[in-house]
């Protein structure tokens, strides 16, 4: 089996998306806006955090298992390919899979950064512009932390996945502001929240776990922002307009489900891509993982009023219709609670270290 170097550089070429007809909207009515959006805006202001201070970047990350997952979490576990691999080859697979996973998070966060700035420009309501402005800063911080984690702790980056690239192109190539909301705030960030949650809840490497937990605290607000804005708009659309949005959501969900097969990793490592893909499609772990990715998207789409027969059929086909009964607000509260607990643990650790250091200094005098 041919294994490649873990120092292959990321293609640094630029990517431009033409978007004719995008309107910049000013709002001259400065009266108070919707209370729930303004509450989110206040929370967005007060919940800002400094990645250099909150995260322990001195933590050592094992390149043979960056997230500390057991073998059975590896997508190829149990396959004939996996059984034939040496320990070194398995370490290489783990490194590349985690690099690919965090690279897609990074590219998605840059997409979110651009989309949030687009929303500030195009959304007609001032309260939505207020909140979107706080999200721009959140997304810049997320790009910072994922980029730094990849650069300093993993040392390997993958290009953007073709399916994610297609969805971003659709979100930014359409002049309608609500399509940007739908694609980014509900679909891309909804799936990202679910993927982050699996790392936060099951990884044993402290830095990767904390990083995803703190990002999730921000993303929970972003998804809530998208839901609130679209819940006001979609009931006022015509049936044809809602059908268009549902068709877009169905196509996007299939794109995002297929995105997480990660064939690029197998190609880069010189593995049999067809055999790897076939194993993943039949793996019970992968089946459950792909289902869990939609645990945030399905209830959010139902909540905003996109719940026609086309969408329900697609979710039944994917085996994720059951998630429609989940409480989106309860999910967001849990994300904030977990991040808050990790922050309290960090503060307690810092206080203890400072106290020990102070005692040592006093003892030296």
N, C-alpha and C positions, 0 to 999 in steps of 0.2 A: 504493500500500500504506500502510495506516494504522499508524504506529508509536506506542507509548505512552511516557509519561515513565518514567524509571528511578527515580523517587522515590515510587512508589506504596507506601503503608504496608501492613504486614502486619496482617491482621485480628487484633485483640488479644483477641477474645472467649475465654472459658474453655471448656473441654471436660471434662465429667464422665462417667465410665464407671461405672455401677452394677455391683457385683460381690458379690451375696449369697452367703453361705455360705463366704466365705474364712476359713480357720482360722489363727489364730496358734499356732505350735507352739513350745513350750519343750522343751529337751533337758536332762535332769538327769544324764545319763551323761557325765562330763567326761574319760573315758579318751581316750587318743590315738586319732585317727581314721585314715582311709586315708592311706597315706604319699604317694601321688601328689597327692592334693588338698592335703595339708599342705605339700608342696613348692611347689605353685602358690601357696598362701597366703604362704609365705615370699618367693617371687618377687614377688608382688603388693605386699608391704610394701617391698621394697628397690628396686623399679623405678618408684616414684612420681617424677614430674617436675613442675617449675613452668613452666607455659606462658609466663609473662611473661619467664622467664630463658632457656629453651631455644630459643624461636623469635625470629627477628629481625623484630620488628614495625615496624622502621624501613624495611623494604623497600618500594619503590614498585611498585604493581601497575597495569598498563596496563588501564584499563576497556574498551578495545576488544578485548582478548584476555587476560582475567585469568589463564589458565593457560599461555599461550604455546603453544597447540596450533596445528599447521598447519591450513590450510583443510580438508584432506581428512578431518580428525577431526570436523568439524561434521556433525551428523546430516542436514542438508539439502543438503550438498555434492553437486553433480552433478545436482540437480533443476532443473526449469525455473524454479521460484520463485527458487532461489539464483542462477541465471544472470541473471535480470532485476533483481536487487537492486543498488542502488548500494553503494559502499564504506561509507558511513555506515550503511545499513540492515544490511549484513552485520555491522558492529561491534555494532549493537544486538542482533542475534540472538545473537552470541557472549556478550555480557554477560548476557542473559536466560537462556540455556541454562546458563551456569556458576552464575548466581544460583539457578536452580531446582535444579540438582544439589546445591549445597552447602546449600540450604535443606532438602532432603529428608534429607541427612546430619544436619543440626541437629535436625530433628524426630525422626528415628530415634534419635538419641543421648538426647534427653529421654525417649523411650519406654524406652530401655535403662536410664536412671537410675531410672525408676519401677519397671521390672521387676526390677532388681537389688535394690531395697529391698523389693519384694514377696517375693523369694526368701529374703532374710534372715528375713522374718516367717513364711513358710510351710514352708520346706524342713525336714524332720525331723532331718537329721543336722548335728551341731555343726561338723564340719570344712567342710561346705558353707556353713554360716552364716558361718564365719570368712572364707572366700574371697570370698563374695558381698559382705561388708562392704568389702573392698578394692575390689571392682568398683564399688560405689556412688560411691566417691571418684573412680575413673577416669572414670566416666560424667559426673560433674559437671564434671570438667576438659574433657572432650570437648565438652560443651554450651558451656562457656566459650570454647574456641578457635574452634569453628565460628561461634558468635554474633559473636565479635569480628572474625573474618575477613570475614563478611558485612557487618557494620556499618561497619568501618573501611576495608576494601579494595574491596568491591564496591558497597556502598551501596544494595542492593536485596534484598528478601527475598520469597519465595513462601510461600503457605500450604501446609499438609500435603497431600500427594497423597491422593486418595480411597482408592486401593488400600492404601497404607501405613496409613492411618487405620483401614481395615477390619481389617487384620491385628493392629494394636495393640489394637483393641477386642476382638477374639477372644482375644488373649493375656491381657488383663487382666480380661476379663469371665468367664473360666472359673476356678472355684475350685481346680482341680487344679494343684498346684505344678509338675508335670512339663510341663504345657502351656505354662506361662510360660517354662520352660527351653527347650522345643522351639522355640517361636515366636521368642524373642529370641536365645538363645545360639547356636542352630544355624542358623535360617533367616534372620532379619533381619541378624544380625551376620555370618553367613557370606556373604551377598550383599554387604553393605557392605565386607567385607574385599576381595572381588574388585574392586569398583568403586574402592575406595581404591588398590588395587594398580595399576590402569591409570593413575591420575593420578600416583602415585609414580614409575612406570617411564617415563612418556612426557611428562609436563608439563615445560616448561622454566622456568617461573616458580618461583624458589627457595622462597618462603614456602609456597605451596600444596603443593609437593612435600614439603617437610620436615614440614609439619603432618600430611599424610596418613600419612607414614612413621612418625611417632612415635605417632599414634593406632593404626596397625596393630600396633605392638609390644604395646600394651595389648590390642587386640581378639583377637590370636592367643591370649593367655592365656584370655580370656573364652570363646572357642569351645572351647578345650581343657577348660575347667571344665565346660561343658555336656555335652561328650562323655563325660567321666569319670563324671559323676553319672548320666547316662541309661544308660550301658552297664551299670551295676550294676542299674538298675531294670527296663529293658525285657525282659530275658530272664525275669523273674518274672511278667510280666503274662500274662493269658489271651489267647488268639488274638483274641477279640472286642475286647479292650482295645487290642491292637496294631493291629488293623484300624482302629479309631477314630483312632488317632494317624497312621496312614498316610493315611487319607482327609483329615485336617486338613492334613498336609504337602503332599499333592498340590494341594489347593485353594490353599494359601498360595503354593506355587511358581508356579502360574499367575498369581495375583494379583501377585506380585513381578515376574514377567517382564513383565506388561502395564504395571506401574507405570513402567517406564523408557521408555515412549513419549513422555511429557512433553507431552501435548496441551494442558495448561494454558498452556504457553509460547506455542504457536501462537494460542490464543484471545486471550491478552493482547496479542499483537502485531498482532492483526487479520488474521492469515494464513488461508488456506484450510486448515482443520484436516483435512478429508478428504484433500486432495491431499498435505499434509505426512505424514500417517499412512501413506498408500499408498506414498509414496516410501520411508519408513523401513522398512516391511515388506518391500520388495523390494531394499533396499540391502544389499549384501554386507557392508559395514562394520557395519551394525546387527545383521545376522544373527550375525556373529562376536562382536560385543560382548555381545549377549544370551546367547549360549552361554557366554562366559567368565564371566559373572556367577554361573554355577552351579558353577564349578570348586572352590569350597570347600564348597558345600552337599551335593553328591552324595556325595563320599567320607565326609563327616561322618555323613550319614544311614545309609549302609551300615555305618559303624563302630559306631554305637549299636544296630544290630540292627533298624532299620526298613528292610527290603529285600524286601518282599513283591511279588507280581506287579502289584498296582495301581500301586505307586510306580515299578517298573521300566518299566511300559508308559508312564507319564507322561513319564519321562525319555527314553525312546526317541522319543516323540512330539516332545519339545522338542529332540532331537538332542544330548543331553548325557550319555547313558549312559556314554560313554567315560571320563568323569571319575571313575567309580567306582574305577578302579585307581590314582588318585593317593594319595600318602602324606600324610595330614593332619599328622602330626608334622613331616615334612620341610618342609612349607609354613610351619608355625609357626616353625621354626628359621630359615628364610630371612627371614621378616618381622623377627625379632629381629636378625639379622645386618645387614640393610640399615639399620635404625634405628641400630644401634650404630656403623656406619661413618659415617653422617651426623653422629652426635653427636661422633665423634672429629674429623671435619673442622671442626665448629663450635668445639670446644675449641682446635684448632690455630689457627683464624682468630682467636679471642679472645686467645690467647696472643701471636700475632704483633702484633695491634693494640695490646695492652698494652705490648709491648716497644718498638714504634715510638713510642708516646706517652711512655714513660719516657725514651727517648733524646732526644726533643725537649725534654722538661723539663730534662734534664741539660745539654743544649746551651744552653739559655736562661740558665743560671746562670753 
